[in-house]
Structures are given as structure tokens and as C-alpha cells.
Amino acid sequence: MSARAGVQKRVVFDFEIDFSNGGGLQGQEFRLDIEGDDIADMELADYIVNDMRLLMVGAVRIRNKRIIEEAHKRIA
């Protein structure tokens, strides 16, 4: 096994979601595994909305996005 076998690319970012019927949702220092070296803000926003099964989303803002390499830290 190579030294980099457990290392994976992740995107770390903050987000704000506004709902069209009022209210909102925020996340800070949120991390997601990604394939490749980058992910577009729109693709990231779509992923969050779809994965969380959010409805009536008015706007999504992605902030402070950066790509990191990090080994998995799974708890057995």
C-alpha cells in the first residue's frame, strides 16, 4: 500500500442557504469528499441541496472554499 493510499481530496467551505418561504441554513467548515482537484460552486450548491433533500431553496452562497488533501479519519 502506498503512503498516499488513504489520502483523499476534500472541499472545505462555508455555506448559506435562504429558503423562499423564509428562514435559512448555515454551515461552517463543512467538508465533502470530491473526485478530482476542484468542484464548481454551482455543483457544490446542487450537491448540498439534493443530498439534504431541501425544498423551496431560494439562494445558496458558497464562501471560503478550499481544496485539501486529508486521510480518512473513520471511527471503527
N, C-alpha and C positions, 0 to 999 in steps of 0.2 A: 504494500500500500504506500502510495507517495505521501509526502509531507503535506501536500495541498488537497488530499482526497476529501477531508472533512470541511474544507473552506468553500463557502458559497457567497455569491453576490446578494446583497440586500439593499433595499432602498429604505432610508430613514427620513421621515418627513413629518411635518405638522399639517393638519387639515382643518378646514371649517366647512360645515355643510349647513345651508339655510333651507328650510322647508317652506314650500309655497303656502302652506296653511298655518304658518307661524312656528316659532321655535327654531332650534338648531342643535348641532352636534359638533364637538371639537375633539381633536386628538393631538397629542404632543409626543414627539419622539416615537411615532408609530413605525414599526418595522415590518417589511414584507420581503419574502424571497422573490428574486426575479431571475429570469433567464436572460443571458446576455449582459451587456455592460451598461445599459441605460433603459429607462422607461419614460415615455412622454407623459406630461401632466394629465392630459385628457384620458389616456389609457389607465393611469393610476386612479383618477377620479371615477371612471366607469367601473373599475375593479372593486373599489370600496363600496360604491352604491349597490352593485349587483351582489357582491359577496355578503353584505349585511342585509340584503333584501329590503332596502329602504324605498319607501314610496313618497310621492309628492315632493321630490327634491327640486328646489328652485335653483340653487347655485352651489358649486363646490370650488373651494380655493385650496390649492396646494402651496405650501410655503416651506422654506428651509430644507429643500430636498437635497440629499446627498447619497451617493452610492458608496457602500463599504464592502469589504470582504471580511467575513466572520465565520468561524466554525460554529456548527450547531451546538447548542447547549441544552440538549434534551435531558430530562429527568427520567430515570428508569422506573 
